[in-house]
Amino acid sequence: MNELLPVYIFGEVLYDCFPENAPMLGGAPFNVAWHLQAFDVAPVMISAVGDDALGKNICQQMQQWGLDTTQIQQDRQHPTGTVNVTIVDAEPSYDIVLNAAYDHISEQQLPQIIGEHFFYHGSLAARCPGSRTALERLHGLPGQKTFIDVNLRAPWWDKTWLRTMVHGAYCVKLNQHELAQLAALDDAPSEHCDLEELALNYRLTNNITHLIVTLGAAGAFLVDETGNVVTPELTPQTSNIVDTVGAGDAFSAVLLLGMLHQWDWRTTLERAQQFAGFIVGRQGALSDNPAIYCDFKRLWGLI
């Protein structure tokens, strides 16, 4: 098996706080890193936690899971991130507490990244100037394959900055509603376009190599580097939906896994749907059971 490219993941690590359950580890980039570690990728997570009990718990759980903690900065001025999550009709709503430690990732403490690599980030971690500056320092390095997971959490995103970030990206993932919203900001004629045409136009306008559009329970499709549309077979939903927190992150993790192992796109998308379908059948975004990941690795021929 060929050696996998290094993977660097930048952004929020936090606790999702549910009304009737204990807080759970979360944050989209952290969720992706957690899954990739279980799939034998060994990603490097770049983030910050507070000098508090929650921050210490995060580092301890990362170490127990085998994740690298060397790039988790400790912030003595700001608390570890939290999100208050409420579930209504199986759909999550988020109150993302401002001025968390991950909003202030220090540019001075960033790792030196050299050579070909994947770099994953979302849009939430750039809502404050500190982390935005740090992200801009790492974004677009030589040899980088950038994977941007668009997540338009109002009011925590800026259209001008986001347009700059997605332009020229190797891979961009967003949902159908985010696509329509961003296409409208680009003055694209969205009213009379079907979704695939909208995606084709958005990819060309922003010089994106691969654009992935998720459709919730209806699956997803990809516009590849040649402009071909790849629509995978829809995976049957076998589990009862408990909540959809982290489903998109599970999907993103397997997208990265597929790119690392150079699976064809149809296979990658089908496996990403399959794993996301498992995650929605449990509470929270993560599983701490290695056996579950082993089952998927066997199913996908990784062991």
LOKE-151514 format. One record per residue (C-alpha): residue number from 1; x, y, z. Coordinates in nm, 4 decimals, padded with zeros to 6 digits. Layout:
BEGIN
[site NUM [X Y Z]]
...
This chain:
BEGIN
[site 1 [00.0000 00.0000 00.0000]]
[site 2 [00.1322 00.3433 -00.0920]]
[site 3 [00.2118 00.5839 00.1897]]
[site 4 [-00.0737 00.8267 00.2475]]
[site 5 [-00.0250 01.2007 00.2144]]
[site 6 [-00.0142 01.3969 00.5416]]
[site 7 [-00.3452 01.5491 00.6490]]
[site 8 [-00.3688 01.8754 00.8454]]
[site 9 [-00.7030 01.9782 00.9910]]
[site 10 [-00.7617 02.3344 01.1090]]
[site 11 [-01.0453 02.4682 01.3186]]
[site 12 [-01.2770 02.4266 01.6098]]
[site 13 [-01.2660 02.1667 01.8813]]
[site 14 [-01.5422 02.2081 02.1379]]
[site 15 [-01.8142 02.0464 02.3429]]
[site 16 [-02.1662 02.0066 02.2098]]
[site 17 [-02.4013 02.0667 02.5018]]
[site 18 [-02.7390 01.8914 02.4714]]
[site 19 [-03.0332 01.9787 02.6984]]
[site 20 [-03.0792 01.6272 02.8405]]
[site 21 [-02.7368 01.4660 02.7983]]
[site 22 [-02.3800 01.5147 02.9126]]
[site 23 [-02.1639 01.7394 02.6898]]
[site 24 [-02.0110 01.5581 02.3928]]
[site 25 [-01.6898 01.6240 02.2033]]
[site 26 [-01.7523 01.8035 01.8764]]
[site 27 [-01.6614 02.0677 01.6236]]
[site 28 [-01.6679 01.9799 01.2543]]
[site 29 [-01.2892 01.9714 01.1985]]
[site 30 [-01.2367 01.7755 01.5193]]
[site 31 [-01.5030 01.5236 01.4202]]
[site 32 [-01.3282 01.4713 01.0869]]
[site 33 [-00.9924 01.4254 01.2615]]
[site 34 [-01.1424 01.1753 01.5082]]
[site 35 [-01.2879 00.9597 01.2305]]
[site 36 [-00.9709 00.9731 01.0212]]
[site 37 [-00.7603 00.8637 01.3174]]
[site 38 [-00.9839 00.5577 01.3569]]
[site 39 [-00.9404 00.4920 00.9836]]
[site 40 [-00.5575 00.4833 01.0283]]
[site 41 [-00.4815 00.8203 00.8709]]
[site 42 [-00.3099 00.9957 01.1679]]
[site 43 [-00.4182 01.3547 01.0918]]
[site 44 [-00.2656 01.6587 01.2626]]
[site 45 [-00.5327 01.8702 01.4320]]
[site 46 [-00.4538 02.2427 01.4607]]
[site 47 [-00.6734 02.4181 01.7164]]
[site 48 [-00.6819 02.5773 02.0620]]
[site 49 [-00.8455 02.4960 02.3952]]
[site 50 [-00.8785 02.6938 02.7148]]
[site 51 [-00.6747 02.6443 03.0298]]
[site 52 [-00.9747 02.4777 03.1911]]
[site 53 [-01.1243 02.1395 03.2712]]
[site 54 [-01.2943 02.1048 02.9319]]
[site 55 [-00.9668 02.1758 02.7516]]
[site 56 [-00.7794 01.9201 02.9609]]
[site 57 [-01.0522 01.6649 02.8923]]
[site 58 [-01.0231 01.7237 02.5182]]
[site 59 [-00.6478 01.6667 02.5176]]
[site 60 [-00.6841 01.3592 02.7360]]
[site 61 [-00.9467 01.2041 02.5091]]
[site 62 [-00.7410 01.2856 02.2008]]
[site 63 [-00.4408 01.1098 02.3502]]
[site 64 [-00.6490 00.8071 02.4450]]
[site 65 [-00.7769 00.7888 02.0860]]
[site 66 [-00.4218 00.8199 01.9504]]
[site 67 [-00.4629 01.1693 01.8040]]
[site 68 [-00.1656 01.4036 01.7866]]
[site 69 [-00.2073 01.6864 02.0418]]
[site 70 [00.1151 01.8749 01.9673]]
[site 71 [-00.0706 02.1405 01.7650]]
[site 72 [-00.3478 02.1983 02.0183]]
[site 73 [-00.2627 02.5386 02.1599]]
[site 74 [-00.3532 02.6301 02.5176]]
[site 75 [-00.5193 02.9698 02.5563]]
[site 76 [-00.5135 03.1205 02.9064]]
[site 77 [-00.7405 03.4130 02.8127]]
[site 78 [-01.0326 03.2333 02.6463]]
[site 79 [-01.2385 02.9271 02.7438]]
[site 80 [-01.2687 02.5994 02.5578]]
[site 81 [-01.5405 02.6212 02.2938]]
[site 82 [-01.8984 02.5163 02.3608]]
[site 83 [-02.2121 02.4917 02.1487]]
[site 84 [-02.5618 02.4676 02.2901]]
[site 85 [-02.7511 02.2183 02.0726]]
[site 86 [-03.1277 02.1789 02.0616]]
[site 87 [-03.3013 01.9139 01.8514]]
[site 88 [-03.6395 01.9872 01.6930]]
[site 89 [-03.7933 01.7220 01.4641]]
[site 90 [-03.4548 01.5431 01.4458]]
[site 91 [-03.2874 01.8599 01.3114]]
[site 92 [-03.0204 02.0332 01.5241]]
[site 93 [-03.0102 02.4039 01.6047]]
[site 94 [-02.6850 02.5573 01.7306]]
[site 95 [-02.5936 02.8413 01.9658]]
[site 96 [-02.2193 02.8748 01.9009]]
[site 97 [-02.0613 03.0620 02.1925]]
[site 98 [-01.8352 03.3433 02.0736]]
[site 99 [-01.4748 03.4142 02.1796]]
[site 100 [-01.3781 03.0563 02.2457]]
[site 101 [-01.0152 02.9495 02.2448]]
[site 102 [-01.0402 02.8200 01.8864]]
[site 103 [-01.1353 03.1741 01.7763]]
[site 104 [-00.7832 03.2789 01.8744]]
[site 105 [-00.5505 03.0178 01.7233]]
[site 106 [-00.2087 03.1846 01.7261]]
[site 107 [-00.0250 03.2399 01.3995]]
[site 108 [00.3044 03.2338 01.5919]]
[site 109 [00.2468 02.8752 01.7102]]
[site 110 [00.1531 02.7170 01.3764]]
[site 111 [00.3448 02.4158 01.2470]]
[site 112 [00.5731 02.4366 00.9456]]
[site 113 [00.4075 02.2404 00.6645]]
[site 114 [00.6257 02.1364 00.3696]]
[site 115 [00.5525 01.9190 00.0682]]
[site 116 [00.2381 01.7654 -00.0747]]
[site 117 [-00.0468 01.7382 00.1770]]
[site 118 [-00.4197 01.7674 00.2342]]
[site 119 [-00.5481 02.0650 00.4323]]
[site 120 [-00.9046 02.0545 00.5621]]
[site 121 [-01.0905 02.3487 00.7110]]
[site 122 [-01.4404 02.4913 00.7394]]
[site 123 [-01.5649 02.8474 00.7603]]
[site 124 [-01.6574 02.8825 01.1293]]
[site 125 [-01.3011 02.9063 01.2620]]
[site 126 [-01.2457 03.2226 01.0575]]
[site 127 [-01.5181 03.4248 01.2325]]
[site 128 [-01.2605 03.6099 01.4519]]
[site 129 [-00.9460 03.7920 01.3308]]
[site 130 [-00.6964 03.5789 01.5261]]
[site 131 [-00.7854 03.2396 01.3839]]
[site 132 [-00.8631 03.3920 01.0448]]
[site 133 [-00.5071 03.5230 01.0195]]
[site 134 [-00.3686 03.1845 01.1225]]
[site 135 [-00.5847 03.0056 00.8673]]
[site 136 [-00.4809 03.2419 00.5883]]
[site 137 [-00.1174 03.1699 00.6754]]
[site 138 [-00.1677 02.7963 00.6122]]
[site 139 [-00.4169 02.8143 00.3248]]
[site 140 [-00.2722 02.7723 -00.0235]]
[site 141 [00.0764 02.6483 00.0643]]
[site 142 [00.2810 02.4821 -00.2152]]
[site 143 [00.1785 02.1201 -00.2659]]
[site 144 [-00.1496 02.1667 -00.0826]]
[site 145 [-00.4772 01.9959 -00.1717]]
[site 146 [-00.7289 02.2130 00.0089]]
[site 147 [-01.0615 02.0654 00.1165]]
[site 148 [-01.3077 02.3340 00.2294]]
[site 149 [-01.6207 02.2220 00.4110]]
[site 150 [-01.8572 02.5168 00.3745]]
[site 151 [-02.0805 02.5662 00.6766]]
[site 152 [-02.2870 02.8841 00.6672]]
[site 153 [-02.3762 02.9349 01.0323]]
[site 154 [-02.5348 03.2806 01.0536]]
[site 155 [-02.3947 03.5258 01.1448]]
[site 156 [-02.0524 03.3623 01.1554]]
[site 157 [-01.9382 03.3901 00.7940]]
[site 158 [-01.8284 03.6573 00.5506]]
[site 159 [-01.9148 03.6321 00.1800]]
[site 160 [-01.6053 03.8138 00.0524]]
[site 161 [-01.3645 03.6075 00.2591]]
[site 162 [-01.5388 03.2813 00.1730]]
[site 163 [-01.5310 03.3595 -00.2000]]
[site 164 [-01.1558 03.4167 -00.1720]]
[site 165 [-01.1041 03.0895 00.0142]]
[site 166 [-01.3023 02.8626 -00.2186]]
[site 167 [-01.1496 03.0069 -00.5345]]
[site 168 [-00.9012 02.7545 -00.6713]]
[site 169 [-00.9677 02.4946 -00.4010]]
[site 170 [-00.9043 02.1269 -00.4729]]
[site 171 [-01.2326 02.0165 -00.3158]]
[site 172 [-01.5321 02.2085 -00.1808]]
[site 173 [-01.8285 02.0464 -00.0059]]
[site 174 [-02.1550 02.2291 00.0612]]
[site 175 [-02.5237 02.1496 00.0799]]
[site 176 [-02.7849 02.2405 -00.1797]]
[site 177 [-02.9123 02.5398 00.0211]]
[site 178 [-02.5602 02.6772 00.0684]]
[site 179 [-02.4948 02.6344 -00.3042]]
[site 180 [-02.8040 02.8363 -00.3933]]
[site 181 [-02.7120 03.1054 -00.1417]]
[site 182 [-02.3514 03.1402 -00.2588]]
[site 183 [-02.4443 03.1243 -00.6268]]
[site 184 [-02.6832 03.4139 -00.5714]]
[site 185 [-02.3988 03.6139 -00.4143]]
[site 186 [-02.1905 03.5425 -00.7258]]
[site 187 [-02.4777 03.6870 -00.9348]]
[site 188 [-02.5303 03.3473 -01.0962]]
[site 189 [-02.8708 03.3008 -01.2669]]
[site 190 [-02.9996 03.0534 -01.0055]]
[site 191 [-03.3756 03.0941 -01.0491]]
[site 192 [-03.3977 02.9079 -01.3796]]
[site 193 [-03.1126 02.6599 -01.3239]]
[site 194 [-03.1531 02.3076 -01.1952]]
[site 195 [-02.9217 02.2059 -00.9117]]
[site 196 [-02.6634 02.0312 -01.1293]]
[site 197 [-02.6390 02.3290 -01.3640]]
[site 198 [-02.5999 02.5574 -01.0646]]
[site 199 [-02.3161 02.3374 -00.9370]]
[site 200 [-02.1459 02.3316 -01.2769]]
[site 201 [-02.1583 02.7111 -01.2969]]
[site 202 [-02.0363 02.7589 -00.9395]]
[site 203 [-01.7408 02.5236 -00.9921]]
[site 204 [-01.6346 02.7063 -01.3084]]
[site 205 [-01.6862 03.0543 -01.1630]]
[site 206 [-01.4677 02.9732 -00.8644]]
[site 207 [-01.2110 02.7504 -01.0390]]
[site 208 [-01.2829 02.4599 -00.8004]]
[site 209 [-01.1372 02.1228 -00.9001]]
[site 210 [-01.4036 01.9045 -00.7351]]
[site 211 [-01.7386 02.0310 -00.6045]]
[site 212 [-01.9559 01.8089 -00.3850]]
[site 213 [-02.3179 01.8979 -00.3134]]
[site 214 [-02.5014 01.7141 -00.0356]]
[site 215 [-02.8772 01.6659 -00.0503]]
[site 216 [-02.9639 01.5400 00.2968]]
[site 217 [-03.1597 01.2148 00.2841]]
[site 218 [-03.1515 01.2322 -00.0975]]
[site 219 [-02.7749 01.1699 -00.1048]]
[site 220 [-02.5149 01.3801 -00.2846]]
[site 221 [-02.3497 01.4409 -00.6198]]
[site 222 [-02.0104 01.5534 -00.7442]]
[site 223 [-01.8966 01.7769 -01.0273]]
[site 224 [-01.5452 01.6567 -01.1080]]
[site 225 [-01.2467 01.8301 -01.2647]]
[site 226 [-01.3711 01.7613 -01.6175]]
[site 227 [-01.7230 01.8890 -01.5475]]
[site 228 [-01.8772 01.5419 -01.5290]]
[site 229 [-02.1536 01.4907 -01.2749]]
[site 230 [-02.1180 01.1782 -01.0595]]
[site 231 [-02.4310 01.0644 -00.8769]]
[site 232 [-02.3803 00.7594 -00.6544]]
[site 233 [-02.6411 00.4988 -00.5773]]
[site 234 [-02.8378 00.6103 -00.2729]]
[site 235 [-02.7544 00.4059 00.0360]]
[site 236 [-03.0695 00.2719 00.2036]]
[site 237 [-03.1258 00.4215 00.5507]]
[site 238 [-03.1131 00.1166 00.7764]]
[site 239 [-03.1017 00.2852 01.1153]]
[site 240 [-03.3536 00.5010 01.2938]]
[site 241 [-03.2444 00.8644 01.2869]]
[site 242 [-03.1518 00.9711 01.6401]]
[site 243 [-03.0010 01.3059 01.5388]]
[site 244 [-02.8105 01.4440 01.2413]]
[site 245 [-02.5351 01.6155 01.4438]]
[site 246 [-02.2032 01.5294 01.2796]]
[site 247 [-02.3467 01.3458 00.9785]]
[site 248 [-02.1837 01.5902 00.7369]]
[site 249 [-01.8510 01.5554 00.9182]]
[site 250 [-01.8671 01.1764 00.8911]]
[site 251 [-01.9345 01.2221 00.5196]]
[site 252 [-01.6358 01.4582 00.4857]]
[site 253 [-01.4033 01.2216 00.6702]]
[site 254 [-01.4752 00.9399 00.4253]]
[site 255 [-01.4419 01.1799 00.1300]]
[site 256 [-01.0898 01.2551 00.2530]]
[site 257 [-01.0257 00.8863 00.3104]]
[site 258 [-01.1284 00.8118 -00.0460]]
[site 259 [-00.9053 01.0854 -00.1862]]
[site 260 [-00.6121 00.9570 00.0187]]
[site 261 [-00.6620 00.6001 -00.1028]]
[site 262 [-00.7471 00.7155 -00.4566]]
[site 263 [-01.0837 00.5412 -00.4705]]
[site 264 [-01.2956 00.6338 -00.7696]]
[site 265 [-01.5467 00.9088 -00.6944]]
[site 266 [-01.8588 00.6949 -00.7147]]
[site 267 [-01.7163 00.4490 -00.4614]]
[site 268 [-01.6008 00.7339 -00.2383]]
[site 269 [-01.9412 00.9002 -00.2348]]
[site 270 [-02.1268 00.5744 -00.1697]]
[site 271 [-01.8993 00.4879 00.1224]]
[site 272 [-01.9285 00.8412 00.2616]]
[site 273 [-02.3085 00.8083 00.2518]]
[site 274 [-02.2872 00.4688 00.4166]]
[site 275 [-02.0799 00.5960 00.7102]]
[site 276 [-02.2908 00.9115 00.7546]]
[site 277 [-02.5981 00.6879 00.7634]]
[site 278 [-02.4468 00.5039 01.0572]]
[site 279 [-02.3701 00.8259 01.2475]]
[site 280 [-02.7279 00.9578 01.2305]]
[site 281 [-02.8429 00.6431 01.4097]]
[site 282 [-02.6644 00.7399 01.7304]]
[site 283 [-02.6569 01.0356 01.9691]]
[site 284 [-02.3805 01.2829 01.8944]]
[site 285 [-02.1218 01.3071 01.6213]]
[site 286 [-01.8629 01.0474 01.7261]]
[site 287 [-01.8148 00.6865 01.8227]]
[site 288 [-01.5449 00.5805 02.0675]]
[site 289 [-01.5806 00.2123 01.9741]]
[site 290 [-01.2827 00.1036 01.7554]]
[site 291 [-01.4659 -00.2143 01.6541]]
[site 292 [-01.7199 -00.0106 01.4566]]
[site 293 [-01.4451 00.1473 01.2487]]
[site 294 [-01.2871 -00.1959 01.1984]]
[site 295 [-01.6158 -00.3188 01.0538]]
[site 296 [-01.6135 -00.0393 00.7965]]
[site 297 [-01.2454 -00.0945 00.7174]]
[site 298 [-01.3135 -00.4625 00.6479]]
[site 299 [-01.6154 -00.3745 00.4384]]
[site 300 [-01.4066 -00.1315 00.2320]]
[site 301 [-01.1019 -00.3587 00.1978]]
[site 302 [-00.8690 -00.1489 00.4148]]
[site 303 [-00.7751 -00.4438 00.6399]]
